[in-house]
Structure formats: C-alpha cells, structure tokens
Amino acid sequence: MEENLSKDEVVEQSKQEIKDEAKGLWISIKKYLKELLDFREDTDYSATIEAITNDIPFKGATAWILIFAIFVASIGLNANSTAVVIGAMLISPLMGPILGLGMAFAINDVDVFKKSAINLATMIILSLLTSFIFFYFFPLNEDTSELLGRTSPDIRDVLIAFFGGLALMVARTKKGTIASVIFGVAIATALMPPLCTAGFGLSKWLMGSFDGFKYFLGAMYLFTINTIFIALATFIVLKLLRFPMHKYANAARRKRYATVAALVGIIAMIPAFYTFVNALNKSRVNDQLNKFIKNEIKSNPKFQLIDKDFNPDTKVLNLSFFNEVSDGEKNMLENQLTNDPQYAYLKDLKIKIKGSNTKSFELITTAYQEKREELQESKNIIEGLQKQIKDLQSTVSNLNQRIEQDALNKHKKIVAFSSIAKDAKIRYQNIEEIGFANLLTSKDFIKIDTLPIATVKWNKKLSPKDIETKQKELKSWLQTELKLDTIFIKQMN
C-alpha cells in the first residue's frame, strides 16, 4: 500500500510521525520535570502554620537564649572568629517572627502580623541593647574584619536572603521538616551578626567616633535586607502553594498585598544595587590597573618601577621609578590609558611620577654605599670580638692546665710529707707533732721570697738542751730529704 503513495504523501506522513514523536518526548520531559520540581504534594499545610506560629512568641527561655546568643556572637565578632559567630547563629531565635510576618501577609492573618511585628521589634531592641553593653564596656574594642564585613551590604546579600528564605520555606512546608536546611539558612542569612555590629557601631558613636554611626546604619540596613527578603520569600512560597486564607480577601486586596510586597522589595534593593555597582566598578578598575602596570610598565625595559600607589577618590596613580622618566614617556602612558579600549575604566586616571630623576638615584646609591660601609664596620667589630674571645679561651685553657698541675703538685707534696712524717717519728720518738709550709715574705715590700718552715712539737719531758740538739739533727735530715738549701725549724708550744 505504501508503494501506491505519492512522494508528497510519504514526506507528509514522515513529518507527522516526527511531530508525534516530538510531542510524546515533550510530554515525557514535562512529566519528568513536574515530578522533579513539584513539591506541592509534600506540603503539610496545618503543620507548617502551627510550626511558624509556635516560633513567634518571645518570652521566658526564648528571651534568655537570644541574650546569650547575642553575647556569643559579639565575642566572636570581637575576636574575629567565624566559628564562634556561626555557633551563635544556630541558637538564635530571630527567624521565628520574620517567618510569621511573611505568613501573616500571605494568609491575611492580622493577629499573627501584629504579634510577629511586636516580637521582632522587641528582639531587635534587646539585641541592640545587649551588644551595645558588651562593646561599650569590653576593654578590647577593635574594628575586626568580621565586624566590618557587615557594614556594606550589596545586591549579593539581597540574593542570599531571598534564595535562603525560599529554601527555608520549602523545607518548612515539607512533611518532615529538613532541619539541616533550616540551620544552613540561619548561617547563610546571618540575622544576628548585623545586630551585634549595629550595637558595636552605637558604642563607638557614643565614644565620639563618627564611623560608629556609619557602621550602625550599614549593619541595620543588612539586617533589614535579610528580614524583608526572608519574609518576602515566605510570602511567595505560601502563595504559590495556595495556603488557605485566614480571612477572606478579595482579588483587589490580594493584588494590593502583592504590589506592596513587590514595592518593599524594590525599595530595599535600591541601595544594595547601588553598593554592588560601586563594588563592581572598583573591581574592574583594579583589574584593569593591574593589567596596565603589567603590560605597559613592567614589561617595558625603559621603566624601572619601584612602587605604585592608587587613590580611587582622586583617581591619581602615583608611580616611583629608579630611572628618569621624561614628560614624553609620561604622556605616552596617559595616552595609552585614554585611547586603549582595554583600559576603558581608567580613562579619567591621572599619572604622577615620583622620584624619577638622577638625583634620587644618586641619593639611593649614596644611602646604599653608607649602609655597606656600616655593615663592613660592623663586620670588623665582630671579627675583633671573635679574636678577643679566642684569646680569652686560650687564657682560660692555660689557667685550667695550671690549676690541674698545681693540684697534681699539691698531691705529690702531700704524699711526700706523709712519708717524711712517718720517718721522722721513727727517727725521733719524742716528736709529738710536725708540720711543713712555704711562707711568703718580703723585706723591701717589693720582692717576694718563699721560705720553707717546719714546725715541731717535742715531748715536754725533754730538757731544753736535748731539744736543741735533736732540732739541729732534724733540720739537717729534713734538708736532705726535701732537697732544700735551707729550712727553718719552729718549735710549737
């Protein structure tokens, strides 16, 4: 039968088959995406409303948890510790009233809105007061990077708060709440650190620093961004999931609610967008400036760059060179900035040359020579000290040898005297005690002589004549034994 079909009919049939296959593929993809992304079937309406409502009240234990969490966060910001700040975020109860505001707006519940607004205002005041007291009275009060990082929000903080709020509400509405998502949003949106930074700004402002007021405004703006866009994300998710209205609201009122929410979000985004644009422009200026320094100056052998300094307020680039840079070369660099499209953000930049003359180079060379001479002088001093140390070490070594030799001689003398004392007792039994020493004497008080002296104590039974005779014999014997030219004998009483 197919053989009977014309060529046009075969082509038309093929087209229809392709259309049918494409339609079937699209239906399959659509079904897959719906199963992948649709979370309405997992929504627990009553449990979500009950959970958010239960987190709104602020009294008793919740108040103390907030105070302690504020103290922990303030200490972490003061110590510049990210880990401590994250810990404080996890125990903070600030999220409850913010979700309550978004839910109340979505389901038209005026009572929940009033309760959430009052509790949130109370939390904010208590948080500011607690952090202010800590930073005002704590002695270590410095501008750390953790504190300053919360004073200049931009569009990225808006996106973090918005998408973090969406993730939080999807997790909240799911049957069996995903706790890890809630903790992650608490860390990402960072509600507590801005309030602590605002308290820090107030304390600095009251201490007389105008920067403190700027810190306060910047931190409170960041907190406001987080609050508004978390509440807005809550409103959007609950509206998409078609949560039942607490009280009937007609189409005009629902449209008005949506318009107010959109306007509040846009108004809150304007300063953040402006800050982001400024930060983006500064980043582009720095990137192109680094590129200009690398491509036009460092790669050019004509320039020997020492240092660079860029003032973004005055748009002046100060360059310091070793070599002399002429006005023509300076104009060449400025023309490069003006005409080259790759430096579009540097068109208004002005270049100032510092120290680009021969005199500066000569001054640097002279200073280098003086420093070299100082180092050589220091080297000579060190070598002289090393020689003195070596001489002292030699002297100490000689003294040690002499001490050892004297000790050895003293030991020999002791041994010799012990032997002589024994022999003297054998030869002269009437000796009761004997001693020997070298006596230092001086007759002219200049020259020193050494006189050997032996002291003897005789038995009292001997007569003086016998003592005299024996003492002469002892003297002669001691001179021979000790190999002395002379020796003096002194009788002990």
NORPE-V168814 format. One record per helix or strand. SS is the DSSP state (hx for helix, st for strand). FROM is the first residue (numbers start at 1). TO is the last residue. If there is no record, write none. Layout:
ss = {SS	SS}
from = {FROM	FROM}
to = {TO	TO}
This chain:
ss = {hx	hx	st	hx	hx	hx	hx	hx	hx	hx	st	hx	hx	hx	hx	st	st	hx	hx	st	hx	st	st	hx	st}
from = {2	7	43	45	61	82	95	110	145	155	174	179	191	210	251	305	316	327	341	350	358	431	449	464	488}
to = {4	37	43	54	78	90	107	137	148	173	174	189	206	240	298	311	321	339	346	354	427	441	458	482	491}
